[in-house]
Amino acid sequence: MKDVYILAIETSCDETSIAIVKNGHECIYMNVLTQMDTHANFGGVVPEIASRMHTENITMVLDDVLTKSHMQIKDVDAIAVTYAPGLLGSLLVGVEFAKTLSFLYDKPLIAVNHMAGHIYANNLTGDLKFPLLALVVSGGHTDLVIMKGDYEFEVIGKTLDDAIGEAYDKVARVLDLKYPGGPNVERLAKDGSATYNLGVPHLEGYNVSYSGLKSSVINIVHNERQRGNELNKKDLACSFQNIAIGQLITKVRKALKNEDIKNVIVAGGVSANGYLRGEMEKLCQEYHVSLSIPDFKYCTDNAAMIGAAAYPLYLKQEFATLDLNASSTTSIF
């Protein structure tokens, strides 16, 4: 079968990324231009600044990808773009850019959901083996999803309130850690001990909860400061992380006991967390199932994952029209 090259665009938040992906598995070349240093000055992403910087940078990123890959737009078979979910202004920059390229070069347009991209990032470092269990963990999602085939999503569990990435960021803020918060909480936790009693949520089924855990951390910080006591940030970060990740391990363990699973994959920005990776490796070895976690460069937002997720849609000839619009809330699940 003829090789399929997809030019993929990702602008859902604060990374301007473009990649060329071959057959959904091989990233020919990718550029990820981050705005992290700019938004660090504000303690988080400022949507208006993010969209403006995407507009300023996107043609430069495309030129770099075409130059480094030694390809031209006429050489690719389709244009793929993240259309949802994310920051609306940021998404619109990528969607309009992709629509323009699709029209000018007469290439099929493929609309990709950002969360599907995180799942299919695993195809860049291996092969999805169905039926699989996907643990989707990010700033906006915490989901347990069974897939019996491409784009067949069955949600069996999810967070009832905050996503795990959101909880990490809020804990980082109350601990006065710099943006991005999640990785800094993880670094702090490595040198700590789980000495704080934060309470463990007990939920039936596969659902998880992070609101109470986050509130427990906030209350401890406020109480210790009001009493003039010294706060052991390393121990508090470790206590939080053990429970936050522990919930996920408990639910994945339950799924492995009760469901027909050949492959476990971890997807989303929090999949870069080293403690989560280590605990998942131990669990999957215990149950003799394969584990797939993307390389670090494919864990956070990137265009290669969008190209990987676009490939099955290309094979199905599921193309978008030029009236495609961005959506800040649309979920694939």
Secondary structure, 3 states (H helix, E strand, C coil): CCCCEEEEEECCCCEEEEEEEECCCEEEEEEEEECHHHHHCCCCCCHHHHHHHHHHHHHHHHHHHHHHHCCCHHHCCEEEEEEECCCHHHHHHHHHHHHHHHHHHCCCEEEEEHHHHHHHHHHHCCCCCCCEEEEEECCCCEEEEEECCCCCCEEEEEECCCCHHHHHHHHHHHCCCCCCHHHHHHHHHHCCCCCCCCCCCCCCCCCECCHHHHHHHHHHHHHHHHHCCCCCHHHHHHHHHHHHHHHHHHHHHHHHHHCCCCEEEEECHHHHCHHHHHHHHHHHHHHCCEEECCCHHHCCCCHHHHHHHHHHHHHCCCCECCCCCCCCCCCCC
